[in-house]
Amino acid sequence: MARVRGSIDIARPVGEVFDVVADQTNEPRYNPAMSASRRLTDGPIGVGTRFRSTILTRGKPLDVEIETTGYERPTEVASRSVMGRSTVTGALRFDPVPSGTRLSWDWDVHVGGAGRVLGPLIAVIGRRQERAIWEGLKRYLETGANRQHP
């Protein structure tokens, strides 16, 4: 298992950051590694909402099944993501700070099969990838690009 943690400050209100992130279909707008994301369940987003996303890994598409496992607007959303033999569980926290919102992530990455021995390397790569995703969100929200999409 590898643990991936970090945080970033975003100059937007907590509720706005939460709403964009909790709706997984928004992620391709700020994460260039994600080519598609669609919702599989009906009703309001909350515990049990499921999404199917496609990420590009080494140039090849990989499907990811994501389920919301915790939902407390506007402070926390937890999820479980399954891709191939890997499972990522954890949560995102949204805390108010003077500049707007501090988004914090805390993920446990479980890799099955022969990949289990790569835990330390997966942690390093995971930290880099998560930082890039949330820096993309920061740019997306702070430049107002999200207000151009309904």
Secondary structure, DSSP 8 states (H G I E B T S, - for coil): -EEEEEEEEESS-HHHHHHHHHSGGGGGGT-TTEEEEEE-S-SSSSTT-EEEEEEEETTEEEEEEEEEEEEETTTEEEEEEEETTEEEEEEEEEEEETTEEEEEEEEEEEE-GGGGGGHHHHHHHHHHHHHHHHHHHHHHHHTTGGGG--
